[in-house]
Amino acid sequence: MHDVKIYSTPTCHFCHMAKEFFQEKGVQYTEYDVLSDLAKRQEMVEKSGQLGVPVIIIDNKVVIGFDQGEISSLLGI
């Protein structure tokens, strides 16, 4: 099983697309709302170097944005 985290905001369209993709594929993930959680927002910036969402981390590899091809490759699906 992969360690999947997504840093997102409630109004982010690409964040919703990423979460729907994970649900369709049966991928468990941990979600952090960086709009309301300032500590997680800072953590996201430290890991990715930016404020844009989504930031998806799969087994410590950072994917910026909803790059379905890269995400699928990292998950082996």
C-alpha positions as CSV (number, residue, x, y, z in Angstrom):
1,M,0.0,0.0,0.0
2,H,1.2,3.5,-0.9
3,D,1.4,6.5,1.5
4,V,-0.7,9.1,-0.2
5,K,-1.3,12.6,1.0
6,I,-3.1,15.5,-0.7
7,Y,-2.9,19.1,0.3
8,S,-6.0,20.9,-1.0
9,T,-8.6,23.6,-0.5
10,P,-12.4,23.1,-0.5
11,T,-12.9,25.2,-3.7
12,C,-10.0,23.7,-5.8
13,H,-11.4,22.0,-8.9
14,F,-8.3,20.0,-9.6
15,C,-8.2,18.9,-5.9
16,H,-11.7,17.4,-6.3
17,M,-10.7,15.7,-9.5
18,A,-7.7,14.1,-7.8
19,K,-9.8,12.9,-4.9
20,E,-12.4,11.5,-7.2
21,F,-9.6,9.7,-9.1
22,F,-8.3,8.2,-5.9
23,Q,-11.8,7.0,-4.9
24,E,-12.4,5.5,-8.3
25,K,-9.2,3.6,-8.1
26,G,-9.6,2.5,-4.4
27,V,-6.6,4.5,-3.3
28,Q,-6.6,5.5,0.4
29,Y,-5.3,8.9,1.1
30,T,-4.9,11.5,3.8
31,E,-6.3,15.0,3.0
32,Y,-5.1,18.2,4.5
33,D,-7.1,21.4,4.0
34,V,-4.5,24.1,3.7
35,L,-7.1,26.9,3.8
36,S,-7.9,26.2,7.4
37,D,-4.8,24.4,8.6
38,L,-1.9,26.9,8.7
39,A,0.6,24.3,9.9
40,K,-0.2,22.0,7.0
41,R,0.0,24.9,4.6
42,Q,3.5,25.7,5.9
43,E,4.4,22.0,5.6
44,M,3.2,21.9,2.0
45,V,5.2,25.0,1.1
46,E,8.4,23.4,2.7
47,K,7.9,20.2,0.7
48,S,6.8,21.7,-2.6
49,G,8.2,25.2,-2.7
50,Q,4.8,26.7,-3.6
51,L,1.4,27.7,-2.5
52,G,-0.6,26.2,-5.4
53,V,-2.8,23.2,-4.8
54,P,-3.2,20.3,-5.1
55,V,0.1,19.1,-3.9
56,I,0.1,15.3,-3.8
57,I,2.7,13.3,-2.1
58,I,3.0,9.6,-2.9
59,D,5.7,7.6,-1.0
60,N,7.6,10.9,-0.4
61,K,7.5,11.9,-4.1
62,V,5.9,15.3,-4.7
63,V,3.4,15.8,-7.6
64,I,2.3,19.3,-8.1
65,G,-1.2,19.6,-9.6
66,F,-3.4,16.8,-10.8
67,D,-1.0,15.0,-13.1
68,Q,-2.9,11.8,-13.7
69,G,-0.2,10.1,-15.7
70,E,2.5,10.8,-13.0
71,I,0.1,9.8,-10.2
72,S,-0.8,6.5,-12.0
73,S,2.8,5.8,-12.6
74,L,3.8,6.3,-9.0
75,L,0.8,4.2,-7.8
76,G,1.5,1.4,-10.4
77,I,-2.1,1.6,-11.8
